[in-house]
Amino acid sequence: MLMDERKKELLKEIVENYVKTVKPVGSKSLCKKLNCSSATIRNEMALLEDMGYIEKNHISSGRIPSELGYRYYVENLMRPKDLTGEDMLKLQTIVSNNELQVSDAVTKCLEIISDLTNYTSVVLGKNSGDNLLKQVNIIALDSNRVVAIVCTDKGIVENKQFTLPINTNLNEVIKASEMINKLLIGTPINKVSEKLEFEIKPVISKKIKNYETVYNIFYDAFNDFLMHNGNIHVSGRVNLLKEPEYDKKEDIKRLASKLEDEEITAMLNSIGGGEDLKIYIGEESNFDDTVTVIKKNYKIGGEEGTIAIIGPKRMEYERVVSLLNYMIDKIEGQNGR
């Protein structure tokens, strides 16, 4: 069965009406818009249902888009939505801040997009395993407190504060940091803990009296770095749970458990990549049948990562796509790609 212009227009109206109202769309509401009789609309809706593009809601005679209907809409019917001056200004204010690194600008922009859309936004940085250890420093704050600073060749810096046990020799801690610098520089960050255990620990145990205390400081500092530099930043987790689709406790509980960092990271890594913006609807998302994930990889100014928006299938597709494209275009322009 052919998808003629009337069916296309009808499907577009059903999708956009349902996105806006969260109510199944009936034939009467479309007559004036499409300049057709109610009988004609009902007939066309029946054909669209037979084709799999719309489905009947159990509690109403109206129709809602199916996953196939949403897919046809985003690939054939959706048009970029003009952003408001206010939306552009909020993003432009972040992008034009020259003091921000690319990753920080991306993260702050995604936080704004989450607020604007009421969906969940995600920034997933490049895996920390791609970072090589450049330097580790110990800075004394006072007689029993120090800060361990870990730096990588990609410019990532992480610090962790420690309170030293009583009778710990601060000079030994600093001496250990100098030894570790010599032995570990150039090691991939995700291999540091292993090398620290099997190669470094035997060395410092022979040269430093309280080596266990010193070893634990560095082990904890590197593990802390890895934990924070899986580099995932999620904004608006609660936003998604407030959508009308999730009005039952079991739905909220199911989705909340999936919005943990590890689950989101696994999902984003499982659905492919590429620099083109991709839309994964329902089952395609490998996350939850009720959501859509819009994802894009970026490589700007030497920094790489992934951005994503997670929302209901009943998503404002045009607006989200326009916001993401505008943000990336502006950041690329600011940083010469």
JOTA-V564795 format. One record per backbone hydrogen bond with DSSP energy under -1.0 kcal/mol. NH is the residue of the N-H (numbers start at 1). CO is the residue of the C=O. If there is no record, write none. Layout:
nh={NH/NH}
co={CO/CO}
//
This chain:
nh={4/8/9/10/11/12/13/14/15/16/17/18/19/20/21/22/25/30/34/35/36/41/42/43/44/45/46/47/48/49/50/51/53/55/57/60/63/64/66/70/71/72/73/74/75/76/77/78/88/89/90/91/92/93/95/96/97/98/100/105/106/107/108/109/110/111/112/113/114/115/116/117/118/120/121/122/123/124/125/126/130/131/133/134/135/137/139/141/142/146/147/148/149/150/151/152/153/155/158/160/162/164/168/173/174/175/176/177/178/179/180/181/182/183/184/185/186/187/189/191/192/195/196/197/198/199/200/201/204/205/208/211/214/215/216/217/218/219/220/221/222/223/224/225/226/227/228/229/233/235/240/242/243/246/252/253/254/255/256/257/264/265/266/267/268/269/278/280/282/284/285/286/291/292/293/294/295/296/297/298/300/303/305/306/307/308/309/310/311/313/315/317/320/321/322/323/324/325/326/327/328/329/330/331/332/333/334/335/337}
co={2/4/5/6/7/8/9/10/11/12/13/14/15/16/17/18/63/27/30/31/31/37/38/39/40/41/42/43/44/45/46/47/48/64/62/57/25/55/53/66/67/68/69/70/71/72/73/73/84/85/86/87/88/89/91/92/94/96/97/101/102/103/104/105/106/107/108/109/110/111/112/113/114/310/235/308/233/306/231/304/127/128/187/151/151/149/147/145/145/162/139/160/137/158/135/156/132/152/150/148/146/144/165/169/170/171/172/173/174/175/176/177/178/179/180/181/133/184/131/188/189/191/192/193/194/195/195/196/200/201/204/209/210/211/212/213/214/215/216/217/218/219/220/221/222/223/224/225/123/121/236/239/240/243/248/249/250/251/252/253/260/261/262/263/264/265/295/293/291/281/282/283/288/311/280/309/278/307/274/305/303/300/298/124/296/122/294/120/292/290/313/315/316/317/318/319/320/321/322/323/324/325/326/327/328/329/330/331/332}
//
